[in-house]
Amino acid sequence: MGLVRTILVLVILLILTHVALMYAGVGQGTNVLTNAVYSLGTLLESPAAFLLQSITVLQNYLDPSSFYVVAISAAALYFIIYLLLGVGRRA
């Protein structure tokens, strides 16, 4: 279980790095590392984009076409999964 939680933390950090690169204005083709972060970020944020577009109640509050909404929602969803995997675990 610890390995899955570690992978989720790395996924969250990758998404937040993707947000930081977009905010800083670093282009996707700057180097190989930024290209990998952009590609993996887009791939890992796609489930959140699908959920935001399919749940119509959320569209009243959140704009599903905004990059920052999708990215922060994806990070939040992965964080919730991370917390749920730790529930009931004995010390």
C-alpha beads as a LAMMPS data file, in Angstrom:
LAMMPS data file: protein, C-alpha beads

91 atoms
90 bonds

1 atom types
1 bond types

-500.0 500.0 xlo xhi
-500.0 500.0 ylo yhi
-500.0 500.0 zlo zhi

Masses

1 110.0

Atoms # bond

1 1 1 0.000 0.000 0.000
2 1 1 2.921 2.285 0.686
3 1 1 4.125 2.027 -2.912
4 1 1 0.739 3.070 -4.304
5 1 1 0.612 6.061 -1.966
6 1 1 4.153 7.046 -2.999
7 1 1 3.176 6.878 -6.665
8 1 1 0.142 9.068 -5.958
9 1 1 2.351 11.662 -4.278
10 1 1 4.622 11.697 -7.327
11 1 1 1.588 12.111 -9.587
12 1 1 0.381 15.070 -7.501
13 1 1 3.836 16.666 -7.640
14 1 1 3.952 16.177 -11.414
15 1 1 0.581 17.888 -11.844
16 1 1 1.638 20.791 -9.629
17 1 1 4.888 21.078 -11.613
18 1 1 2.810 21.208 -14.796
19 1 1 0.732 24.034 -13.309
20 1 1 3.869 25.907 -12.231
21 1 1 5.429 25.610 -15.694
22 1 1 2.252 26.882 -17.341
23 1 1 2.039 29.774 -14.876
24 1 1 5.693 30.681 -15.467
25 1 1 5.159 30.616 -19.222
26 1 1 7.690 27.899 -19.985
27 1 1 6.919 26.373 -23.358
28 1 1 6.390 22.696 -23.958
29 1 1 9.255 22.285 -26.399
30 1 1 11.877 24.008 -24.243
31 1 1 13.713 20.775 -23.481
32 1 1 13.057 17.067 -23.032
33 1 1 12.123 17.397 -19.353
34 1 1 9.468 20.056 -19.909
35 1 1 8.106 18.078 -22.845
36 1 1 7.759 15.022 -20.591
37 1 1 6.102 17.039 -17.805
38 1 1 3.598 18.570 -20.233
39 1 1 2.778 15.218 -21.837
40 1 1 2.390 13.323 -18.565
41 1 1 0.508 16.224 -16.987
42 1 1 -2.025 16.245 -19.803
43 1 1 -2.411 12.476 -19.575
44 1 1 -2.885 12.445 -15.809
45 1 1 -5.324 15.373 -15.845
46 1 1 -7.632 13.792 -18.427
47 1 1 -9.787 11.862 -15.885
48 1 1 -10.493 15.102 -14.015
49 1 1 -11.389 16.859 -17.265
50 1 1 -13.784 14.024 -18.101
51 1 1 -15.424 14.226 -14.669
52 1 1 -15.779 17.997 -14.840
53 1 1 -17.406 17.790 -18.260
54 1 1 -19.723 14.904 -17.404
55 1 1 -21.053 16.164 -14.055
56 1 1 -23.309 19.047 -15.012
57 1 1 -23.818 20.316 -11.454
58 1 1 -20.116 21.161 -11.209
59 1 1 -20.267 23.212 -14.397
60 1 1 -22.292 25.856 -12.542
61 1 1 -19.324 26.486 -10.252
62 1 1 -16.255 25.369 -12.215
63 1 1 -15.259 26.086 -15.809
64 1 1 -14.283 22.714 -17.349
65 1 1 -12.414 24.419 -20.205
66 1 1 -10.005 26.266 -17.895
67 1 1 -6.581 24.650 -17.583
68 1 1 -6.077 25.673 -13.971
69 1 1 -9.475 24.348 -12.877
70 1 1 -8.817 20.975 -14.475
71 1 1 -5.263 20.710 -13.139
72 1 1 -6.060 21.705 -9.552
73 1 1 -9.140 19.453 -9.588
74 1 1 -6.986 16.545 -10.764
75 1 1 -4.460 17.169 -7.995
76 1 1 -7.287 17.361 -5.455
77 1 1 -8.829 14.105 -6.688
78 1 1 -5.500 12.275 -6.505
79 1 1 -4.987 13.705 -3.004
80 1 1 -8.411 12.401 -1.923
81 1 1 -7.478 8.957 -3.256
82 1 1 -4.187 9.222 -1.355
83 1 1 -6.060 9.989 1.869
84 1 1 -8.580 7.213 1.325
85 1 1 -5.802 4.674 0.861
86 1 1 -4.442 5.619 4.279
87 1 1 -7.749 5.339 6.144
88 1 1 -7.922 2.339 8.433
89 1 1 -4.201 1.756 8.356
90 1 1 -2.664 0.825 11.661
91 1 1 0.441 2.579 12.919

Bonds

1 1 1 2
2 1 2 3
3 1 3 4
4 1 4 5
5 1 5 6
6 1 6 7
7 1 7 8
8 1 8 9
9 1 9 10
10 1 10 11
11 1 11 12
12 1 12 13
13 1 13 14
14 1 14 15
15 1 15 16
16 1 16 17
17 1 17 18
18 1 18 19
19 1 19 20
20 1 20 21
21 1 21 22
22 1 22 23
23 1 23 24
24 1 24 25
25 1 25 26
26 1 26 27
27 1 27 28
28 1 28 29
29 1 29 30
30 1 30 31
31 1 31 32
32 1 32 33
33 1 33 34
34 1 34 35
35 1 35 36
36 1 36 37
37 1 37 38
38 1 38 39
39 1 39 40
40 1 40 41
41 1 41 42
42 1 42 43
43 1 43 44
44 1 44 45
45 1 45 46
46 1 46 47
47 1 47 48
48 1 48 49
49 1 49 50
50 1 50 51
51 1 51 52
52 1 52 53
53 1 53 54
54 1 54 55
55 1 55 56
56 1 56 57
57 1 57 58
58 1 58 59
59 1 59 60
60 1 60 61
61 1 61 62
62 1 62 63
63 1 63 64
64 1 64 65
65 1 65 66
66 1 66 67
67 1 67 68
68 1 68 69
69 1 69 70
70 1 70 71
71 1 71 72
72 1 72 73
73 1 73 74
74 1 74 75
75 1 75 76
76 1 76 77
77 1 77 78
78 1 78 79
79 1 79 80
80 1 80 81
81 1 81 82
82 1 82 83
83 1 83 84
84 1 84 85
85 1 85 86
86 1 86 87
87 1 87 88
88 1 88 89
89 1 89 90
90 1 90 91
